[in-house]
Amino acid sequence: MNNPGDQAVPDATPMDSALRRRRQAQPDLRALLAALIAATFSATASAGVRHIEDEKNTGHVVIQMEVTPADEPSPVFEHRLTYGLHERLPGNRPQWYARAYPEETHAWSTWNKLIGNDDFEPYYTAGIPVNEVAWNKLDEAGRSLSRSLVDDHIVPGAMRRDCDWGIRSEQFRGTEFFEFLLPEMQSSRSLARMLNLQMRLAIHERRYEDAVKYLRTEYQLGADVSQEPLIVCGLVGIAITGIANSGVADLIAAPESPNLYWALSAIPNPPVSLRDAIWNESANFARFFPLLEETDGVERSPEEWNAHWKKHTPALIQEAAFLSGNQKSHDMQLALVNRALPLLTGVVGYTHAKTRLVDWGMTPPEVEAMPVGKVLSLYSNRIMQMRADRYLKAYLAPYSASKPLDKEAQDYHDANVLFSDGPDREVLPFGIGMLFTVRTVRSSEVRAARDLAALRVIEALRMHAARNDSRWPDTLDDVTCVPVPLNPATDKPFLYHRDGKTAVLELPASEGFPGYSRRYEITIAKP
């Protein structure tokens, strides 16, 4: 591309042309010089980020980071981890991502041949310092393959305006809701690893702005995957966000890297929300079971109601067995499904169901006039909704205050399973494996938010050190340059202390994440 100065000289002399060629050659020379400098410094780069797993305490990881102090950039949002509306281009993001899927398998195969299956993971996995990876094994062909895949498809895709996967999960019925294949979601996780590989390579080559670009795309990809209101999609989105969070730690630990405090602050909190997915799969649970969906406000004859119960009870039991994940239980139940079980459950639950319908406001004559199938269907619908409501209450409450509500939901579930003495006991085993996922999903969502907030704390510490002669604060209250974020798991300050020249940030499992605790040990790199 010609620069404006060249366009102002319509009739260039041979000397002008020579000077122009010389000027145009200068950027390449500067780029070469920068590459040589980067190669020189990479040999003495900081220790970066190292993950050390505690063999005695499963799930506990010490994350050692060596960083350089860094004040906020100017302009403040020079480095951004979110796309602005003004940057959006026409198009649908998943369609662009789909263009990368066919090349993704070829790319992994090529890289594995170059590096070897056993040694390839460090290239895209955080926890192994960037400067300890044998980048020389990833030759130019391998680097170009990855860069082309990322820069030609994934990054431009993340800049598109719309996000529609075309799955239409709200139309699913019965076990289709759980058996529907989502290969594009799993492939998206591979795309995130490719982005992380390029991000780590950019750090190694001191191309920090490129590293920020790839991280921005990772966060967008994670948010896009979770757009489909399915819990599994949300969990994949959270996993991708976790890859991005680890990548941010890599960049923070790179020598003289920019401070990302405000860039991280612009990311939504939580970075991936599963609210729509939880509501979709819990509040609208009747779509899973036609027996319950076709109950309210439906007029049928007594014969039709009884036939409805007999028809849909086997399917509901099969689906409950499927959800339990127990193949032996599944096979045993199938043997009984079409014969005795519909009758048995009706006999066991019919009298109790009538009593509860009266307790809920119906008149005794009204209930007595109902056919058996209608009584059992209305009762089952009601208790399933009551169970779902308790889990939804626990999800919608602040995480730090949700434990009592979560226990209430679990206790209610345990007290009212099939053949129990609970007042709202099941007459069919539709609670097996059904709503317990709300608890684990919420913790995954908040854990990702906690990890992201911890990175903001580290950047606040780096900013403090930059303004205080490379010294860590004694407490987080001493950090006054920017607001220090609270811990999303507790709504209280993070656990922090200074141990000599090491800043220690604790993320314990006791905050609601059994089997997942982190301790950041951060030191300042020697000049």
N, C-alpha and C positions, 0 to 999 in steps of 0.2 A: 504494500500500500504506500503510495507517494505521500510525503508530508506536505503541508500547505506551502512551505517555503519553496519547494520544487515546482509547485503548480504556478507560482508567481513569476517564473522565468520561462516564457514561451519558447524562446530560441536559444537552446543551450549550446555553448561552444564545446569543442572537445575537452578543453580544460575543465569547464563546468561539469561535464559528464564524469570526468575522472574524479573530481572532488566529490561528486554525488556518490559515486561508487565507493569511495573511501569512507564517506560518512555512513553509508548503508552497511559497510562491513564492520564498523565499530561496535554495534550492539552484540554481534556474534563474538567479537574478541572479548568484550566485557563478560559475556555469558561464560566463555571458556575460562577466563580468569576466576570468575566466581566459583565455577565448578572445581578448579584446582585448589582454591582456598578451602572450599567445603571438604574436599578430599583430605587436605592437610589436617584440618581440625577434627574430622571424624575419627581419626585415630586416637585423639585425646578427649573424646566426648565424655560427658558425665555418665555416671552409672545408670542413669535412666530409671526405669521402673522395674522392680523385681518383686515377684509374688513368692512368698515363702509359706507353705502350708504347714500347719501344726499337726504333726503325726498323732499326738496325744489327744487333740481336740478337733475332731472331724468337723470341717466346715469353717474353722477359724483360719484366717489368712492374714499374715503381716505383709503390708505393701510398703516396701522401702523406696523412697524417692529422693533423688538428689536434684535440687532445683537452683535456678538463679533468681534473685529478687527481680521483680518487674512491676513498674508502676502502670497505671492505666494508660492505654494508648491515646494518641491524639490524631484525628478525632476519636472519641470514645468508642464508636462502633465501626472502627476501621476493619475489624475482624468480626464477622457475624456468623452465627450458627443457625440462623433462620433465614428463609427467603422472604423478601418484602413483596407486597402486592404489585409494586411497580416493576418487579423483575419477572412476573408471571407471563408466560407465553401461551397462546391458544393450544389446546390439546389435552389429552387424557393421560395422566401419569402412568397408570398400569399398562397402557398400550405401549408406551416407550420402554418400560421395564421388560415387557414380554419380548421385545426385540433382542434383549440380551440373553434370554433363557437358552436358545439353541446354541449360542456360542459359549455359554457358561460351562457346559460339560467338556467341551473341547479345551477350554482354558485350563480347567483343573487337571485334565489328563496331560496336557503339555507341561504344566508346572511340575507335576509329580514325576514325570520322566526326567526333567531337568534336575530336580532336587532329590528325589527319592521320597517315597511315602512317609517313611519314619521321621524325616528331617524337615518336612515341609511346613508343619504347623507353626513354628516360630515366626514365619514370615508374616502371618496375618493375625497371630494371637498375642494379645497383650500379656504382660507378666514376665516376658523375656526381654531384657533391654534391647533396644533397637540396634545399638552399636555392637551387640554380640551376635547378630544374625549374619550369616555368610552371604551377603548380598552379591558377592562376586560370582556365586553359582547361578544366580538368576540372570542369565545373559540378556543381551539387548533384545533378542527375539521374544523371550519370555516377558520382559518388561513392556515391550511394545504391545504384545497381545493383551495384557491386562489393561494397559493405559487406553488402548483403543476401545476395549469393551466398556470401560468405566466412563471415559470422556465422550464417547460417541453415542452412548445409549442411556446409561444410568444417570449421569449428571444432567444432561439435557432433559431427561424425563422428569427429574425432580423439580424442574423449573416450570413445568406445565401448570395450567390453571385448575384443571379438574381432577377428581379422583373417583372413578367408578369402576369397580372390578367386574361388574356385570354378573355377580353370583346370585343375587336376589334371594338371600338366605331367609328372608321373612316369608317366603312361599314354601319352605320346607315343611314336611309333615312326617310324623312318626320317626322311625329309626333313620329315615333319610337325613334327618337333622344331624345325626352322629356319624353316618356312614359316607356322607358326601366327601369326595376326594378334593383336596386343595393343594395340588402340586405347585401352583404358583407361589403359595405362601412359603413352603419349604425352600423353593428356589430363591426366594427373596432373601432368606437367611444367607445363602451362598453369595448372593450379590453383595450383601453387607460385608462378608469376609473379603471379597475382592476389593471393595472400597477401603477396608482397613489395611489390606496389603499395600495399596497405592499410597495410603496416608502414611504408613510407617516408612515406606520407601522415600516419600517426600521429606519426612523428618530427617532421615539418614542423609539426604542430599541438601539439607537446609532450605528446602522450598516450603517455608512455613505457610505461606498464603495458599499454596496448593493443598497442604495438609488440612487447613481450615475448610477449604472448599469440599474436600471429601467427607470431613466430619459433618458439615452442614447437610450434605446429601444423605449420609447415614441416618441422621435424626429425622429427615423428611421421609425416608423410606420406612423407618419404624412407625412413624405416625400414619403413613399411608396404608400399611398392612393392617393396622388396627382399625382402619375406617370401616371395614366390613364388620357388622355387629355380631360377631361370633367370638366366643371366649378363646377358642384355639387361635384365631387370628390376632386377638389382643395379646396373647402370650408370646406369639412369634414377634409381634411388634415390640414387646418389652425386651425380648432377647436381643433384637437388633439394637435397641436403645442401650442395652448393656454393653454391646460391642463398641458403640460410639462413646459411652462413658469411659471405658477402658482406653480408647484411643485418645480421648482428651487428656487422660493422665499421662500417656506417652508424650504428648505435645508439651504439657506443662513441664515435664522433666527434661525436655530438650534444651540445650545450651542457648541462653539469650532468647528464649521463645516469648512471644507476646502474652500479655496478661489477658485472660479470657473471662474475667469476672462478669463484666456487663454482657458479653456475648452469651454466657451461660444463663444469665438472669432473664434473657429474652425468651428462653425456651419455656413452653407451657409447663405448669406444675399441677399434676404430675405430667411428665413428658408423654406418656401414653395413658389415656383414660379408658377404662373398660366399662364405664357406666352404661353406655348403650347396649353393649353385649350382655351385661348382667341383666338389664331390664328385658332385653329381647328373650333371653333364655330362662328367666325366672318368672317375670310377671306374665309372660305369654306362654307359660308352660303348657297350656291346654292344647296348643298346636302339636305337641309331641304325641298326645294321646287323643285320638278321635272320640273315644268314649266320653272324655270330659269336654271336648270342644263342642260336641253336638248335644249339649244338655240345656243350657240356660235359654229360656224363651221358646223352646221347641215344643210343638203340640204333636202328640202321638197317641194312638190307641194303646190300651193296656198290653195287647199282644205285641204291638210294635215296640213298646218300651222294653218288654222282657226279651224280645228278639235282639234289640239293640245291645242290651247288656250281655247276652250270650255271645253275640257276634264279636264284640270289641274286647271282652275280658281276656281271651287268649292272646290277642295282639299286645294288650297292655302288659300282661305278665311276661311275654317274650321280650318286650322292650325294657322292662325293669331288670330282667336277667341280663340282657345285653349291657345295660348301664353298670351292673354290678361288676362286670369284668371277670366273673367266675364261670369258666367254661363248664365245670362239673355241675354247678348249680343250674346253669343254663340248660344243659342236657336233661337233667332230672325234671326241671320244671316243664320242659317241652313235652315230656312223656305224659304229664298230667293235664296239660293245658286244655285240650279239646274234649276232656271227659269230665272228671270229677271236680276240678278246681273251681270253675264258675259257680257250680251249685253249692260247693262247700263254703266258699267265701260269702255267698249270699245268705246261707243259713246262719253262719256265725255272726255276720254283721247286720242283718236286716233289722232286728229288734232294737239294737243299739242306735242304728242310723235313724230310725223313726223318732226315738227319744230326743236325739240331738237336734233334729229338724224342728221339733216343737220348742226346744230350748232356744233356738235361734229366731223364733218369732212366728212360725207357722202354727195354725190351729190344729188340734188333734183330729177333728173330722177331715180337714184338708189332707193331712198326712195319711190317715187311714184309707182315704179314697184313692191314693196313688198306687199304681202297680209297683211290684217289687223292684223292677229294673229302674224305674224313675227314682225311687227312694235312694237306692244305692248309688245311682249316678250323681244325683244332687248332693248327697252327703260326701262322696269322694271328691267332687269338684270343690266343695267348700273347704274341706280340711287341707287339700293341696294348696289352695290359695292362702289359707291361714299360715301354712308352713312357709310358703314363699315370702309372704309379707314379713315374717320375722327375720329372714335372711336379708331381705332388702333393707330393713331398718338398720341392721348391723352394718351393711355396706355404706349406707348414706350418712351414717354418723361419722364425726371426726375419728380418724383411726386411733388416736390416743384415748378416746372415750368409748371405743366400740367393743372392748372385751366383754363387759357385762351383757351387752345385747347379743354378742356372738355366743356367749355361754347359754343365754336364754333360748336362742334358736336351736342350739345343739341339744339342750336338755329337752326341749319340746319335741324335737325329732326322736330322741331316744325313748321318750316316754310314750310315744304314740305309734310305734312300728306295728307291723302286722302281728296279731295274737297277743298284744300287750293289754294292760288294763287301763291305758290312758283314756281320758274322756274323748279325745279326737283320734282314736286309733284307726289305723288303716284297715280297710276290708280287702284291699289289694296291695301288693308290695310295690307301689309305684314310687315310694320314697327311697328305694335302694339306689345308692350311688347318684342321687339326683341333684340335690342342691348344696351338697357339701363343698362343691367347687367354689362357691362364692367366697368362702373363708380364705382358701389358698390363693385365689385370684387377687383378692384385695391386698394381701400381703405382698404379692409380686409387684403390684402396681406401686405401692408405697415404698417398697425396697428400692425400685428404680429411681423414685423421687429422692429418697435419702441419699443414694449414691451420687446423684447429680448435685444435690445441695452440698454434700461433702466436698466436691470439687470446687464449688463456689467459695467454701470456707478456705480451702487451700490457696485459691487465687487471692482472697482477701489477706491471707498471711503473707503471700509474696509481695503484695502491694505495701503492706505495713513494713516489711523488711526493706523494701526499696527506699522507704522514707525514713528509716531509722537505722542507718549504718549496718544493714544486713543482720539485724538482730530480730529474733522471734519475740513476740509478746509473751508476757508471763501468763496472761489470761485472755480470753476472747473479748472481754470488756475493754481491754487496752487497745483493741483495733477500732480506730475512729475514722479511718479514711473512707470506709464504705460500710453500709449495714451488713453485719454478719448474719447470714440466714439461720433460722431456727431448724431444728431437726424435724422433718415432716412426720416421723414416726411418733414423736413425743410432744411436739409443739413446744419444746424447751430447747435451750442452747445445747449444742453438741458437747460431748465430753472431750475436753482438751486440757493438756498440760505441757509444760516445757521440761524436757529432761536434758539439762546441759545445753548442748548445741542442737538438740533434736526436738522438733515440734511433733507432738503425738496427738493424733485425732482418733478417738475410739468410736466404733459403730458396733455395739454389742448385740449378740443374738437375743438378749433379754428384752430388747425393744419390740419384740413381736415377730422375730424371724428365726425360729429354731433351726439350728444347723447352718446359720449364715452370719458370721461376724467378721468384721474387718478392723484392722488397726493400721493406720497410716503413720509411718515413721519418716519424717521429712527433714532432711539436712540441706544446708546451703553449700553449693559446689564451690570449690576453691577457685579464685580468679585465674 
